[in-house]
Amino acid sequence: MMSADNTSVINGKLLKDALCSAAVRIEQDRKMIDELNVYPVPDGDTGTNMSMTMHTAKRELSVLPDSVSISEVAEKAASAMLRGARGNSGVILSLLFRGFAKGLAGLEEADGLEIANALEIGVQAAYKSVMKPTEGTILTVARMASQQAQLLARDHPDALDVFGEICSAGAQALSKTPEQLEILRKAGVVDAGGKGLVTIWEAMFAVFQGEAPVLAVEEVARKQEMTAIGRVDLEGEIKFTYCTEFMLEKKKDCPDAFKLRAYLETIGDCVVVVDDEEIIKVHVHTDNPGLALQKALEFGQFVNEPKPKIENMRIQHAGRVRAAQNAAQDETYVRAEPEKQFGFVAVATGEGLENMFRELGADCIVRGGQTMNPSTDDILKAIHATPAKNVFVLPNNKNIIMAAEQTVSLADRNVYVLQTRTIPQGLTALMAFDDALDVEGNRIAMTRAFEKVSTGQITFAARDSELEGHSIKKGEVLALDNGKLAFTEKDLNRAAYKLTKKLVSGDSSFITITYGQNVPEDTADQLCTKLQERFGDRIEVMLVNGGQPVYYYIIAVE
Protein backbone atom coordinates (compact mmCIF):
# COMPACT_ATOMS: atom_id res chain seq x y z
CA MET A 1 0.00 0.00 0.00
CA MET A 2 1.36 3.44 -0.95
CA SER A 3 1.09 6.76 0.88
CA ALA A 4 0.53 10.13 -0.71
CA ASP A 5 4.28 10.62 -1.28
CA ASN A 6 4.64 7.21 -2.95
CA THR A 7 6.24 5.67 0.15
CA SER A 8 4.89 2.25 0.99
CA VAL A 9 3.03 1.82 4.28
CA ILE A 10 1.50 -1.14 6.09
CA ASN A 11 -2.16 -1.06 7.13
CA GLY A 12 -4.19 -3.21 9.47
CA LYS A 13 -5.38 -5.74 6.90
CA LEU A 14 -1.83 -6.32 5.65
CA LEU A 15 -0.50 -6.86 9.17
CA LYS A 16 -3.40 -9.16 10.04
CA ASP A 17 -2.85 -11.30 6.94
CA ALA A 18 0.91 -11.30 7.51
CA LEU A 19 0.68 -12.48 11.11
CA CYS A 20 -1.84 -15.22 10.26
CA SER A 21 0.38 -16.38 7.41
CA ALA A 22 3.43 -16.38 9.71
CA ALA A 23 1.56 -18.52 12.23
CA VAL A 24 0.94 -21.15 9.57
CA ARG A 25 4.49 -20.98 8.23
CA ILE A 26 6.16 -21.50 11.61
CA GLU A 27 3.79 -24.41 12.27
CA GLN A 28 4.99 -25.95 9.01
CA ASP A 29 8.64 -25.39 9.99
CA ARG A 30 8.38 -26.13 13.70
CA LYS A 31 9.92 -29.61 13.55
CA MET A 32 12.92 -28.26 11.66
CA ILE A 33 13.31 -25.51 14.28
CA ASP A 34 12.85 -28.02 17.11
CA GLU A 35 15.74 -30.05 15.73
CA LEU A 36 18.06 -27.07 16.10
CA ASN A 37 17.88 -27.47 19.88
CA VAL A 38 21.33 -28.74 20.77
CA TYR A 39 20.60 -29.84 24.32
CA PRO A 40 19.70 -33.53 24.11
CA VAL A 41 17.18 -33.57 26.98
CA PRO A 42 13.55 -33.90 25.83
CA ASP A 43 11.98 -30.50 26.41
CA GLY A 44 9.32 -28.06 25.32
CA ASP A 45 11.07 -27.41 22.03
CA THR A 46 11.52 -23.92 20.63
CA GLY A 47 9.68 -24.34 17.33
CA THR A 48 6.67 -25.92 19.00
CA ASN A 49 6.48 -23.24 21.70
CA MET A 50 6.80 -20.37 19.21
CA SER A 51 4.24 -21.99 16.90
CA MET A 52 1.68 -22.39 19.68
CA THR A 53 2.30 -18.80 20.80
CA MET A 54 1.74 -17.48 17.26
CA HIS A 55 -1.37 -19.57 16.85
CA THR A 56 -3.08 -17.81 19.76
CA ALA A 57 -2.66 -14.55 17.80
CA LYS A 58 -3.97 -16.11 14.58
CA ARG A 59 -7.08 -17.34 16.36
CA GLU A 60 -7.87 -13.83 17.67
CA LEU A 61 -6.97 -12.02 14.44
CA SER A 62 -9.03 -14.26 12.19
CA VAL A 63 -12.29 -12.72 13.45
CA LEU A 64 -11.23 -9.08 12.90
CA PRO A 65 -12.69 -7.16 9.92
CA ASP A 66 -10.42 -6.07 7.06
CA SER A 67 -11.13 -2.41 7.89
CA VAL A 68 -9.25 -2.64 11.20
CA SER A 69 -6.34 -0.28 11.97
CA ILE A 70 -2.73 -1.43 12.28
CA SER A 71 -2.85 -0.33 15.93
CA GLU A 72 -5.82 -2.59 16.70
CA VAL A 73 -4.24 -5.56 14.92
CA ALA A 74 -0.94 -5.17 16.75
CA GLU A 75 -2.66 -4.77 20.12
CA LYS A 76 -4.93 -7.78 19.57
CA ALA A 77 -1.98 -9.94 18.49
CA ALA A 78 0.22 -8.82 21.38
CA SER A 79 -2.50 -9.45 23.96
CA ALA A 80 -3.19 -12.93 22.60
CA MET A 81 0.50 -13.83 22.43
CA LEU A 82 1.10 -12.66 25.97
CA ARG A 83 -1.60 -14.98 27.30
CA GLY A 84 -0.69 -17.83 25.00
CA ALA A 85 3.08 -17.62 25.45
CA ARG A 86 4.76 -20.97 26.10
CA GLY A 87 8.35 -21.54 27.11
CA ASN A 88 11.05 -18.88 27.22
CA SER A 89 11.10 -18.50 23.43
CA GLY A 90 7.34 -17.95 23.34
CA VAL A 91 7.48 -15.36 26.13
CA ILE A 92 10.31 -13.44 24.44
CA LEU A 93 8.36 -13.52 21.16
CA SER A 94 5.28 -12.16 22.94
CA LEU A 95 7.31 -9.37 24.56
CA LEU A 96 8.76 -8.36 21.19
CA PHE A 97 5.24 -8.02 19.83
CA ARG A 98 3.92 -6.29 22.94
CA GLY A 99 6.56 -3.57 22.51
CA PHE A 100 5.82 -3.51 18.79
CA ALA A 101 2.15 -2.86 19.57
CA LYS A 102 3.02 -0.01 21.92
CA GLY A 103 5.05 1.61 19.17
CA LEU A 104 2.11 1.43 16.76
CA ALA A 105 -0.52 2.62 19.26
CA GLY A 106 -3.07 5.01 17.74
CA LEU A 107 -1.92 4.55 14.12
CA GLU A 108 -4.16 3.63 11.18
CA GLU A 109 -1.13 2.59 9.13
CA ALA A 110 2.64 2.72 9.59
CA ASP A 111 5.61 3.72 7.48
CA GLY A 112 9.12 2.32 7.75
CA LEU A 113 10.28 4.67 10.50
CA GLU A 114 7.27 3.85 12.64
CA ILE A 115 7.83 0.13 12.07
CA ALA A 116 11.51 0.46 13.02
CA ASN A 117 10.72 2.46 16.14
CA ALA A 118 8.06 -0.04 17.20
CA LEU A 119 10.49 -2.93 16.79
CA GLU A 120 13.07 -1.11 18.90
CA ILE A 121 10.54 -0.76 21.73
CA GLY A 122 9.87 -4.49 21.49
CA VAL A 123 13.57 -5.34 21.65
CA GLN A 124 14.03 -3.19 24.74
CA ALA A 125 11.07 -4.91 26.45
CA ALA A 126 12.44 -8.36 25.63
CA TYR A 127 15.94 -7.57 26.93
CA LYS A 128 14.53 -6.15 30.17
CA SER A 129 12.64 -9.37 30.82
CA VAL A 130 15.81 -11.49 30.89
CA MET A 131 17.99 -11.11 33.98
CA LYS A 132 21.21 -12.14 32.21
CA PRO A 133 20.73 -11.82 28.44
CA THR A 134 22.89 -14.20 26.42
CA GLU A 135 24.22 -13.07 23.06
CA GLY A 136 23.86 -15.49 20.19
CA THR A 137 20.15 -16.04 20.85
CA ILE A 138 16.80 -14.70 19.64
CA LEU A 139 17.56 -11.50 21.56
CA THR A 140 20.67 -10.85 19.49
CA VAL A 141 18.83 -11.50 16.23
CA ALA A 142 16.06 -9.07 17.21
CA ARG A 143 18.50 -6.38 18.38
CA MET A 144 20.71 -6.49 15.28
CA ALA A 145 17.68 -6.39 12.99
CA SER A 146 16.27 -3.43 14.91
CA GLN A 147 19.53 -1.48 14.71
CA GLN A 148 19.81 -1.92 10.95
CA ALA A 149 16.17 -1.01 10.46
CA GLN A 150 16.69 2.20 12.41
CA LEU A 151 19.67 3.20 10.29
CA LEU A 152 17.75 2.72 7.05
CA ALA A 153 14.46 4.24 8.20
CA ARG A 154 15.95 7.58 9.22
CA ASP A 155 16.64 8.48 5.61
CA HIS A 156 14.36 6.09 3.77
CA PRO A 157 11.06 5.47 5.61
CA ASP A 158 9.57 3.09 3.05
CA ALA A 159 7.82 0.33 4.96
CA LEU A 160 8.65 -2.48 2.52
CA ASP A 161 12.31 -1.54 2.33
CA VAL A 162 12.59 -1.25 6.10
CA PHE A 163 10.89 -4.58 6.74
CA GLY A 164 13.07 -6.15 4.08
CA GLU A 165 16.08 -4.82 5.98
CA ILE A 166 14.69 -6.35 9.19
CA CYS A 167 14.57 -9.75 7.48
CA SER A 168 18.01 -9.55 5.88
CA ALA A 169 19.72 -8.16 9.01
CA GLY A 170 17.96 -10.76 11.13
CA ALA A 171 19.12 -13.57 8.83
CA GLN A 172 22.68 -12.23 8.89
CA ALA A 173 22.65 -12.01 12.70
CA LEU A 174 21.25 -15.54 12.85
CA SER A 175 24.09 -16.88 10.71
CA LYS A 176 26.59 -15.46 13.21
CA THR A 177 25.05 -17.01 16.33
CA PRO A 178 27.43 -20.01 16.18
CA GLU A 179 30.33 -17.53 16.51
CA GLN A 180 28.79 -16.19 19.72
CA LEU A 181 27.81 -19.46 21.39
CA GLU A 182 30.31 -22.30 21.49
CA ILE A 183 27.59 -24.89 21.96
CA LEU A 184 26.04 -23.88 18.63
CA ARG A 185 29.38 -23.92 16.84
CA LYS A 186 30.19 -27.44 18.01
CA ALA A 187 26.77 -28.70 16.99
CA GLY A 188 26.95 -26.94 13.64
CA VAL A 189 23.58 -25.20 14.01
CA VAL A 190 22.17 -21.70 14.44
CA ASP A 191 20.07 -20.59 17.42
CA ALA A 192 16.60 -22.13 17.35
CA GLY A 193 14.79 -19.09 18.77
CA GLY A 194 16.51 -16.79 16.31
CA LYS A 195 15.58 -19.09 13.44
CA GLY A 196 11.97 -19.06 14.58
CA LEU A 197 11.90 -15.27 14.67
CA VAL A 198 13.45 -14.93 11.20
CA THR A 199 10.94 -17.49 9.88
CA ILE A 200 8.08 -15.35 11.22
CA TRP A 201 9.51 -12.13 9.79
CA GLU A 202 10.13 -13.64 6.36
CA ALA A 203 6.60 -15.03 6.20
CA MET A 204 5.22 -11.61 7.11
CA PHE A 205 7.42 -9.87 4.52
CA ALA A 206 6.17 -12.18 1.77
CA VAL A 207 2.62 -10.99 2.43
CA PHE A 208 3.71 -7.35 2.59
CA GLN A 209 5.23 -7.82 -0.88
CA GLY A 210 1.95 -9.03 -2.31
CA GLU A 211 2.12 -12.82 -1.96
CA ALA A 212 -1.05 -14.58 -0.91
CA PRO A 213 -1.12 -15.52 2.79
CA VAL A 214 -0.14 -19.10 3.55
CA LEU A 215 -3.21 -21.12 4.51
CA ALA A 216 -3.15 -24.07 6.87
CA VAL A 217 -3.99 -27.44 5.36
CA GLU A 218 -5.72 -28.20 8.61
CA GLU A 219 -6.34 -26.20 11.76
CA VAL A 220 -3.20 -25.82 13.86
CA ALA A 221 -5.18 -25.61 17.09
CA ARG A 222 -4.48 -28.32 19.60
CA LYS A 223 -6.78 -29.09 22.48
CA GLN A 224 -5.04 -28.00 25.65
CA GLU A 225 -3.71 -30.92 27.65
CA MET A 226 -2.70 -28.82 30.60
CA THR A 227 -5.74 -28.07 32.77
CA ALA A 228 -5.88 -26.93 36.31
CA ILE A 229 -7.39 -29.41 38.68
CA GLY A 230 -8.67 -28.83 42.16
CA ARG A 231 -6.84 -29.52 45.36
CA VAL A 232 -8.61 -32.84 46.01
CA ASP A 233 -9.13 -35.59 43.44
CA LEU A 234 -12.91 -35.95 43.54
CA GLU A 235 -12.69 -39.60 42.51
CA GLY A 236 -9.89 -40.45 44.90
CA GLU A 237 -10.30 -42.68 47.95
CA ILE A 238 -9.65 -41.22 51.41
CA LYS A 239 -7.92 -43.91 53.43
CA PHE A 240 -7.52 -41.96 56.69
CA THR A 241 -9.92 -39.37 58.05
CA TYR A 242 -7.87 -36.60 59.66
CA CYS A 243 -5.25 -34.38 58.10
CA THR A 244 -3.02 -33.53 61.06
CA GLU A 245 -0.34 -30.83 61.04
CA PHE A 246 1.77 -29.37 63.83
CA MET A 247 5.13 -27.83 64.62
CA LEU A 248 7.39 -28.65 67.56
CA GLU A 249 10.15 -26.76 69.28
CA LYS A 250 12.73 -29.49 69.80
CA LYS A 251 13.84 -30.64 73.27
CA LYS A 252 17.50 -30.38 74.17
CA ASP A 253 17.83 -34.15 74.19
CA CYS A 254 15.43 -34.62 71.29
CA PRO A 255 15.48 -38.15 69.80
CA ASP A 256 16.16 -38.62 66.09
CA ALA A 257 13.15 -37.28 64.14
CA PHE A 258 13.33 -40.40 62.00
CA LYS A 259 11.79 -42.29 64.91
CA LEU A 260 8.79 -39.95 64.88
CA ARG A 261 8.37 -40.46 61.14
CA ALA A 262 8.60 -44.23 61.56
CA TYR A 263 5.90 -44.20 64.25
CA LEU A 264 3.55 -41.98 62.24
CA GLU A 265 3.81 -44.32 59.27
CA THR A 266 2.39 -47.09 61.47
CA ILE A 267 -0.79 -45.08 62.20
CA GLY A 268 -1.30 -43.23 58.91
CA ASP A 269 0.05 -42.19 55.51
CA CYS A 270 1.20 -39.10 53.57
CA VAL A 271 3.79 -38.58 56.31
CA VAL A 272 6.10 -35.60 55.97
CA VAL A 273 8.56 -34.75 58.74
CA VAL A 274 10.88 -31.77 58.29
CA ASP A 275 13.64 -31.55 60.86
CA ASP A 276 16.07 -28.67 61.30
CA GLU A 277 18.17 -27.40 64.18
CA GLU A 278 15.33 -25.97 66.28
CA ILE A 279 11.96 -27.20 65.01
CA ILE A 280 10.20 -30.26 63.64
CA LYS A 281 7.31 -29.75 61.21
CA VAL A 282 4.88 -32.65 60.74
CA HIS A 283 2.11 -33.57 58.33
CA VAL A 284 0.23 -36.90 58.54
CA HIS A 285 -3.12 -38.43 57.56
CA THR A 286 -4.42 -40.66 60.34
CA ASP A 287 -7.53 -41.92 62.09
CA ASN A 288 -5.84 -41.27 65.45
CA PRO A 289 -4.58 -37.66 65.61
CA GLY A 290 -4.40 -37.90 69.41
CA LEU A 291 -1.80 -40.66 69.17
CA ALA A 292 0.25 -38.53 66.77
CA LEU A 293 0.16 -35.56 69.12
CA GLN A 294 0.98 -37.70 72.15
CA LYS A 295 3.99 -39.25 70.45
CA ALA A 296 5.20 -35.82 69.35
CA LEU A 297 5.58 -34.69 72.97
CA GLU A 298 8.52 -37.07 73.28
CA PHE A 299 10.39 -34.88 70.80
CA GLY A 300 9.48 -31.37 71.91
CA GLN A 301 6.73 -28.92 72.77
CA PHE A 302 4.06 -27.51 70.50
CA VAL A 303 4.53 -23.91 69.37
CA ASN A 304 1.72 -21.36 69.64
CA GLU A 305 1.94 -20.20 66.04
CA PRO A 306 1.09 -21.90 63.84
CA LYS A 307 -1.35 -23.85 66.00
CA PRO A 308 -1.74 -27.62 65.53
CA LYS A 309 -4.38 -28.26 62.86
CA ILE A 310 -6.69 -31.27 62.55
CA GLU A 311 -9.15 -31.36 59.63
CA ASN A 312 -11.73 -33.99 58.72
CA MET A 313 -10.93 -34.76 55.10
CA ARG A 314 -14.09 -36.77 54.52
CA ILE A 315 -16.27 -33.73 55.28
CA GLN A 316 -14.04 -31.52 53.13
CA HIS A 317 -14.15 -34.06 50.33
CA ALA A 318 -17.94 -34.30 50.36
CA GLY A 319 -18.24 -30.52 50.21
CA ARG A 320 -15.91 -30.30 47.26
CA VAL A 321 -17.74 -33.04 45.42
CA ARG A 322 -21.00 -31.11 45.86
CA ALA A 323 -19.34 -27.89 44.74
CA ALA A 324 -17.92 -29.59 41.67
CA GLN A 325 -21.29 -31.08 40.79
CA ASN A 326 -23.04 -27.76 41.24
CA ALA A 327 -20.48 -25.99 39.10
CA ALA A 328 -21.14 -28.56 36.33
CA GLN A 329 -17.63 -28.06 35.01
CA ASP A 330 -15.50 -30.87 33.58
CA GLU A 331 -11.79 -30.26 34.10
CA THR A 332 -12.03 -26.50 33.62
CA TYR A 333 -10.95 -23.63 35.80
CA VAL A 334 -13.64 -22.17 38.03
CA ARG A 335 -12.95 -18.59 39.08
CA ALA A 336 -12.91 -18.18 42.85
CA GLU A 337 -13.19 -14.98 44.84
CA PRO A 338 -10.35 -14.37 47.33
CA GLU A 339 -11.44 -15.73 50.71
CA LYS A 340 -8.13 -16.45 52.44
CA GLN A 341 -4.77 -14.73 52.68
CA PHE A 342 -2.54 -17.25 50.92
CA GLY A 343 -2.94 -19.73 48.07
CA PHE A 344 -0.68 -21.83 45.87
CA VAL A 345 -0.50 -22.85 42.22
CA ALA A 346 2.00 -25.53 41.23
CA VAL A 347 3.00 -26.92 37.84
CA ALA A 348 3.40 -30.70 37.79
CA THR A 349 2.45 -33.83 35.86
CA GLY A 350 2.05 -37.34 37.22
CA GLU A 351 -0.61 -38.56 39.62
CA GLY A 352 1.81 -39.11 42.47
CA LEU A 353 3.47 -35.71 42.13
CA GLU A 354 0.14 -33.92 41.78
CA ASN A 355 -1.14 -35.57 44.95
CA MET A 356 2.01 -34.61 46.84
CA PHE A 357 1.51 -30.96 45.95
CA ARG A 358 -2.15 -31.10 46.95
CA GLU A 359 -1.35 -32.70 50.27
CA LEU A 360 1.14 -29.94 51.02
CA GLY A 361 -1.44 -27.24 50.32
CA ALA A 362 -1.51 -26.48 46.59
CA ASP A 363 -4.94 -25.12 45.65
CA CYS A 364 -4.56 -25.69 41.91
CA ILE A 365 -2.25 -27.86 39.83
CA VAL A 366 -1.44 -26.87 36.25
CA ARG A 367 -0.54 -30.02 34.38
CA GLY A 368 2.73 -29.39 32.61
CA GLY A 369 6.48 -29.54 32.86
CA GLN A 370 9.20 -30.85 30.60
CA THR A 371 7.90 -31.22 27.00
CA MET A 372 4.57 -29.74 28.20
CA ASN A 373 5.14 -26.05 28.83
CA PRO A 374 1.82 -24.49 29.93
CA SER A 375 0.91 -21.08 28.59
CA THR A 376 0.70 -17.88 30.57
CA ASP A 377 -3.08 -18.12 30.27
CA ASP A 378 -3.13 -21.67 31.67
CA ILE A 379 -1.31 -20.43 34.76
CA LEU A 380 -3.41 -17.26 34.98
CA LYS A 381 -6.66 -19.25 34.99
CA ALA A 382 -5.33 -21.42 37.79
CA ILE A 383 -4.43 -18.29 39.77
CA HIS A 384 -7.95 -16.94 39.34
CA ALA A 385 -9.31 -20.33 40.47
CA THR A 386 -7.34 -20.04 43.71
CA PRO A 387 -9.48 -18.44 46.45
CA ALA A 388 -6.71 -16.29 47.94
CA LYS A 389 -5.61 -12.66 48.01
CA ASN A 390 -1.95 -13.62 47.66
CA VAL A 391 -1.05 -16.49 45.33
CA PHE A 392 2.39 -18.10 45.21
CA VAL A 393 3.18 -19.79 41.88
CA LEU A 394 5.65 -22.68 41.71
CA PRO A 395 6.71 -23.23 38.05
CA ASN A 396 9.04 -26.14 38.92
CA ASN A 397 10.78 -25.91 35.54
CA LYS A 398 13.21 -23.29 34.22
CA ASN A 399 11.38 -23.06 30.90
CA ILE A 400 8.08 -22.16 32.61
CA ILE A 401 9.30 -19.37 34.92
CA MET A 402 9.04 -16.57 32.33
CA ALA A 403 5.51 -17.58 31.33
CA ALA A 404 4.50 -17.62 34.99
CA GLU A 405 6.03 -14.19 35.60
CA GLN A 406 3.81 -12.63 32.92
CA THR A 407 0.76 -13.38 35.08
CA VAL A 408 1.82 -10.87 37.73
CA SER A 409 0.52 -7.90 35.71
CA LEU A 410 -2.53 -9.77 34.39
CA ALA A 411 -4.03 -11.24 37.57
CA ASP A 412 -6.77 -9.61 39.67
CA ARG A 413 -4.93 -10.57 42.87
CA ASN A 414 -1.36 -10.46 44.16
CA VAL A 415 0.90 -13.02 42.48
CA TYR A 416 4.37 -14.05 43.62
CA VAL A 417 6.35 -16.34 41.32
CA LEU A 418 9.01 -18.35 43.11
CA GLN A 419 11.76 -19.42 40.73
CA THR A 420 11.58 -23.12 41.47
CA ARG A 421 13.33 -25.00 38.66
CA THR A 422 12.57 -28.56 39.74
CA ILE A 423 9.78 -30.55 41.36
CA PRO A 424 11.78 -31.15 44.60
CA GLN A 425 12.37 -27.40 44.92
CA GLY A 426 8.64 -26.76 44.60
CA LEU A 427 7.75 -29.35 47.23
CA THR A 428 10.37 -27.99 49.63
CA ALA A 429 9.12 -24.43 49.11
CA LEU A 430 5.58 -25.49 50.05
CA MET A 431 6.85 -27.26 53.16
CA ALA A 432 8.59 -24.07 54.25
CA PHE A 433 5.39 -21.98 54.16
CA ASP A 434 4.41 -20.60 57.55
CA ASP A 435 0.94 -19.14 58.28
CA ALA A 436 2.45 -16.92 60.96
CA LEU A 437 4.61 -15.01 58.43
CA ASP A 438 3.49 -12.26 56.05
CA VAL A 439 3.93 -12.37 52.28
CA GLU A 440 7.49 -11.11 52.23
CA GLY A 441 8.53 -13.30 55.13
CA ASN A 442 7.17 -16.38 53.39
CA ARG A 443 8.69 -15.40 50.06
CA ILE A 444 12.11 -15.19 51.69
CA ALA A 445 11.69 -18.34 53.78
CA MET A 446 10.38 -20.44 50.90
CA THR A 447 13.12 -19.22 48.57
CA ARG A 448 15.85 -19.96 51.10
CA ALA A 449 14.41 -23.42 51.62
CA PHE A 450 14.23 -24.50 47.98
CA GLU A 451 17.65 -23.08 47.18
CA LYS A 452 19.16 -25.64 49.58
CA VAL A 453 17.73 -28.56 47.61
CA SER A 454 20.00 -30.48 45.24
CA THR A 455 18.09 -32.12 42.41
CA GLY A 456 19.14 -35.01 40.21
CA GLN A 457 17.19 -36.15 37.18
CA ILE A 458 17.51 -39.29 35.15
CA THR A 459 16.08 -39.07 31.64
CA PHE A 460 16.96 -40.05 28.08
CA ALA A 461 18.64 -38.37 25.13
CA ALA A 462 16.05 -37.12 22.66
CA ARG A 463 18.64 -36.62 19.92
CA ASP A 464 22.29 -37.26 19.02
CA SER A 465 24.48 -34.49 20.38
CA GLU A 466 27.98 -33.33 21.29
CA LEU A 467 27.74 -31.55 24.64
CA GLU A 468 30.25 -30.56 27.31
CA GLY A 469 32.77 -33.11 26.10
CA HIS A 470 30.19 -35.91 25.88
CA SER A 471 29.31 -37.70 22.67
CA ILE A 472 25.64 -38.54 23.18
CA LYS A 473 23.52 -40.95 21.21
CA LYS A 474 19.75 -40.78 20.99
CA GLY A 475 18.13 -43.01 23.60
CA GLU A 476 21.07 -43.05 26.04
CA VAL A 477 20.38 -42.54 29.74
CA LEU A 478 21.28 -39.01 30.86
CA ALA A 479 22.11 -37.98 34.42
CA LEU A 480 21.49 -34.31 35.23
CA ASP A 481 23.05 -32.68 38.28
CA ASN A 482 20.94 -29.59 39.11
CA GLY A 483 20.06 -29.19 35.45
CA LYS A 484 23.56 -29.78 34.04
CA LEU A 485 24.63 -32.94 32.27
CA ALA A 486 26.78 -35.00 34.66
CA PHE A 487 27.30 -38.18 32.63
CA THR A 488 25.65 -40.70 30.32
CA GLU A 489 24.94 -44.33 31.08
CA LYS A 490 23.46 -47.47 29.56
CA ASP A 491 21.88 -48.83 32.76
CA LEU A 492 19.03 -46.89 34.40
CA ASN A 493 19.59 -47.82 38.06
CA ARG A 494 23.36 -47.58 37.77
CA ALA A 495 22.93 -44.01 36.52
CA ALA A 496 20.56 -43.12 39.38
CA TYR A 497 22.86 -44.64 41.99
CA LYS A 498 25.96 -42.83 40.68
CA LEU A 499 24.11 -39.51 40.48
CA THR A 500 22.74 -39.82 44.02
CA LYS A 501 26.23 -40.47 45.37
CA LYS A 502 27.40 -37.35 43.55
CA LEU A 503 24.63 -35.22 45.08
CA VAL A 504 25.11 -36.39 48.67
CA SER A 505 27.30 -34.21 50.88
CA GLY A 506 28.47 -34.42 54.48
CA ASP A 507 25.43 -32.61 55.88
CA SER A 508 22.80 -34.43 53.79
CA SER A 509 20.00 -35.95 55.87
CA PHE A 510 17.26 -36.92 53.37
CA ILE A 511 17.22 -38.62 49.98
CA THR A 512 13.90 -38.82 48.17
CA ILE A 513 13.68 -40.93 45.01
CA THR A 514 10.60 -40.23 42.88
CA TYR A 515 10.16 -42.74 40.09
CA GLY A 516 8.21 -42.11 36.91
CA GLN A 517 5.55 -43.82 34.88
CA ASN A 518 8.03 -45.82 32.80
CA VAL A 519 9.89 -47.35 35.75
CA PRO A 520 8.56 -50.69 37.11
CA GLU A 521 7.98 -50.69 40.86
CA ASP A 522 10.42 -53.57 41.44
CA THR A 523 13.14 -51.68 39.55
CA ALA A 524 12.60 -48.64 41.77
CA ASP A 525 12.60 -50.85 44.88
CA GLN A 526 15.97 -52.28 43.87
CA LEU A 527 17.46 -48.79 43.58
CA CYS A 528 15.99 -47.77 46.95
CA THR A 529 17.40 -50.87 48.64
CA LYS A 530 20.84 -50.25 47.22
CA LEU A 531 20.81 -46.62 48.42
CA GLN A 532 19.62 -47.67 51.87
CA GLU A 533 22.49 -50.14 52.10
CA ARG A 534 24.91 -47.37 51.12
CA PHE A 535 23.51 -44.43 53.12
CA GLY A 536 20.87 -45.80 55.50
CA ASP A 537 23.06 -45.55 58.61
CA ARG A 538 23.08 -41.73 58.46
CA ILE A 539 20.62 -40.61 55.75
CA GLU A 540 16.93 -41.40 55.46
CA VAL A 541 16.05 -42.75 52.00
CA MET A 542 12.43 -42.51 50.83
CA LEU A 543 10.88 -43.88 47.63
CA VAL A 544 7.83 -42.22 46.03
CA ASN A 545 5.78 -43.20 42.98
CA GLY A 546 5.47 -39.87 41.17
CA GLY A 547 4.06 -41.23 37.92
CA GLN A 548 5.82 -38.44 36.01
CA PRO A 549 6.61 -38.67 32.28
CA VAL A 550 10.03 -37.89 30.72
CA TYR A 551 12.07 -38.36 33.92
CA TYR A 552 12.69 -41.95 34.98
CA TYR A 553 13.86 -40.70 38.39
CA ILE A 554 13.79 -37.35 40.17
CA ILE A 555 16.24 -37.36 43.06
CA ALA A 556 16.11 -34.81 45.88
CA VAL A 557 18.92 -34.53 48.42
CA GLU A 558 18.46 -32.27 51.44
Secondary structure, DSSP 8 states (H G I E B T S, - for coil): -B-TTS-B-EEHHHHHHHHHHHHHHHHHHHHHHHTT----S----HHHHHHHHHHHHHHHHTTS-TT--HHHHHHHHHHHHHHH-BHHHHHHHHHHHHHHHHHTTT-SEE-HHHHHHHHHHHHHHHHHH-SS--SSSHHHHHHHHHHHHHHHHHH---HHHHHHHHHHHHHHHHHTHHHH-HHHHHHT---HHHHHHHHHHHHHHHHHTT------SS---------EE-SS-TT----SSEEEEEEEEE-TT---HHHHHHHHHHHEEEEEEEE-SSEEEEEEEES-HHHHHHHHTTTEEE-SSS--EEEEHHHHHHHHHHHHHHHT-SS--------EEEEEEEEE-SHHHHHHHHHTT-SEEEE-BTTB--BHHHHHHHHHTS-EEEEEEE--STTTHHHHHGGGGT-SSEEEE----SHHHHHHHHHT--TTS-HHHHHHHHHHHHHT-EEEEEEE-SS-EEETTEEE-TT-EEEEETTEEEEEESSHHHHHHHHHHHH--TT--EEEEEE-TTS-HHHHHHHHHHHHHHHTTTSEEEEEE---SS-SEEEEE-
